[in-house]
């Protein structure tokens, strides 16, 4: 697979997207736990998750209808992007 620099540029252009993707690279988690772990407001994390989800870098692991206890995980594509960001020392 070739490196998707556009996708990488999109992720690294936001501190929140970087921190959320980095956190999810460790394990799946609900929004509130991600916010707690990275020291950000839930609103910032929610927005970053929505952005990353639209790009196919994270997935909602529970049914869409669930409004509380929404757990997110990194996709294979998200992991590839994150590993490239780390390997290239872009953050």
N, C-alpha and C positions, 0 to 999 in steps of 0.2 A: 504494500500500500504506500502510495506517495504521501508526503507530508502535506497536510492541509493548513497552510500558513494563514489563510483567511480566517479559518476557525480558531486557530491559535491566537491570532491578533484580536479576534473578538473577545475571547476569554480574558486575555491579559490586559485589555483596555478597561477592566473594572476590578477594583480590589475585592469587591463582594463576590463576583463570579470566581475569581481566583481562589479565595478562601473557602467558598462553598464546595467547589470542585475538589480542592485539596482535602477537605474534611471527608467528603463522600468517597474519596479514594481509599480511606481507611475502613469504612463500614457504612452500611445503610443507617439512616436515622430520620426521626421526625424533625420538622422545622424548628421546634422549640429547642431540641437538643443541639442541632447545628448552631443555632443562634448563641446558645450558652457556650458551646465549645469554642467558637471563634470570636466571641465577645461583640456581637452585633445585635441590633434590634431585629425582632422577628420580621418587621416589614421589609427590611433590606434583604434578609435571607429569602423571604417569599418571592420578592421580585427577581432576585438572582436565580432562584430555582425555576421560576417561570421562563426566564430568558434561556437558561441552559436546557430546559425541557423542550422548548420550541426548536432548538438546534439538535435535539436527539442525543444530548450528552448526559442527561439524567432521566430517570424514569420514576413515575409514581408507582409504588409497589402494592398499593391497596386500591380498591375500587374508586373510580372517579367520584362516585356519589358520597363518599366519606368526607366529611367536613372537618372532623377532629381526628387526631392520630394519623395524619397522612405521613407515610414513611416513604422516603426517597432513596434511591440508589443510583450509582454511577453506571452508565452503559459501557459496553465494550469500546464503543467509539470514544466516549468520554474518557475512559482509562487510557486509550492510545494518545489522545490529545494531552492529557495530564502528564503522561510519561515523557512525551516530547518536550513539553514545557519544562519539566524538571531536568531532563537530560541536556537541554540547551541553556540551562541556567537563566531562564527568562523571567524568573521571579525571585 
